[in-house]
Amino acid sequence: MVLRVFIVSLTIGIVAIISFFMVVFRQDKRSLHDSIAATYVKRVDPTKVDSSKLI
């Protein structure tokens, strides 16, 4: 039981570290879950967003 918790914690920690470094060093700022889901980060100026098109 203790070994299972240790392995799960270690795995989650390694994934979090990899994701952090991907965000820091990639120019498109995509993390691991963005790469897996094929999504991307889009930077938008909040003062220029038409709020009627958000939903």
C-alpha positions, 0 to 999 in steps of 0.5 A: 500500500505504501509502495503504491502511494509512493509510486503514484506520487512519484509519477504525478510529480514527474509529470508535473515537472515535465509539464512545467518545463514544457511551459517554460521552455516552449515558445508556444507555451503548450504543456503536456496535457495541451500536447496530448489533447491537441489544444493550444494557448491563445493570448488575447487582450481582454479589453478587445474581447466582445463579451457577447461572443464568449458563450 
